[in-house]
Amino acid sequence: MKITSDPVVSRKPKVCWHLYVIRTVDGTLYTGISSDVKRRLQEHLAQGRKTAHYLRACKPLCLAFSQAIGDRPLALKVERHFKRLPKSKKELIVSSGRFSFDKDSGKILHPGQGSHGT
């Protein structure tokens, strides 16, 4: 008798990835993605081996912004587009607490307004 696994049972639950922004003590913004923003922030604050190299030099102050994006490939696309924005637009997004983006390309559509996936 051959035993097969049920594909529905063996699937992992879908993980939601977030884009997050950390403000450093000198006022710069560090951007990253994570499926667990709280854990990742604690890793940065701990200044241990899992801290991003940039945040070892420019010490993290606080989590300035976080937004759910979706799957990891989309989060990577959104992160790439976010990092290319001028600081003034990043600050607009941080102060508004939201932005919209194209769910296929990850392009930032309306900094500082709207909801994702429009």
N, C-alpha and C positions, 0 to 999 in steps of 0.2 A: 504494500500500500504506500503510495507516494503522498507525502505531506507537503502541501503548498501553503504559503502564507497568504492571508487575505490582504490585498493591496490597500483596502480602505483602512484596516487596522494598523498596518505598518507605516502609513504616512505620518510624517511629523506635522504638528499643527503649524499653520502659516504664521510666520513671525513678522511683526510690523517694525520697520526700521524708521528711525527719526533723524532729522537733521537737527543738530544742536550748535549753539554759539556760546562760547565762554568769553567773558570779559576778563582781561588780565589787569594786574595792578597798575600797569602803565597806560591803560585805556585801549589797547589793541583788542581786536576780536579774533578768536580762534574758532574755526568751523570744523565740525566732524560729523560722522554718522554713527549710530549705534542702535542696537535692538533693546538696550537697557541703559537709558540715559543716566539714571541715578548711579548705577554701578560705575559707568564710565567716568562720570564727574568725580566720584570718590577716588578712582584710580589716578586721575589727573591731580587732585588735591593732595594725595598721599606722596606725590613726587617720587614714586618708586620706579621699578623697571618698566611698568606698563604706561608710564606718563609719556605723552607725545614729546618729541625732542624740542619743539618750539616752546612748549609750556614748562620745560626745565629752565629755559633762559628767561622767559617772560612769565612769571608766576601767575597762576590762575587766581582770580578774585571771586567770581561767581558765575553761575549759569545765567546767561542773559536772555536766552531764547531756546525754545524747542518746539518742533512741529512734527507730527506723524506724517510720513511720506508714503509708505507702502512696502513693497519688496526691496531687497538689497540692490538689484540692478538699477531700479528707478532712483533709489536714494543716492547712489553714486553719481547718476546723471544730474540730479538736482544739486548735489554738493558741488560738482564741477562748475555749474552755472552760477551758483551762489558765490563761490570764491572769486569769480571773475567780475562781480559787481563792484562798483566804486564804494568806498566806505560809507559815503553819505546815504546810498540806497540800503546798505546793510543796516545802518543805524535806523533808518525809517522802518524797516522790517522788524527790528528788535523792539522799537518803541510801540509799534502797532500790535505786535504779537501774532501776526498772520501774514501770509502771502499766498498767491495762487501760482500754479505752475502747470505746464503741459504734461499730461500723464504719459505721453509717449516719448517726448524728447527730453523732458526734465527742465526745459527752459522756463525761467522765471517770467511770468506774464505781467503781473501787477504787484510790484513791491509794495508791501504795507497794506494790502487790502484783499478781500475776497477769500475764497476757500480753495483747497487744492483740487486738482483734477478737472478744471474747467477748460 
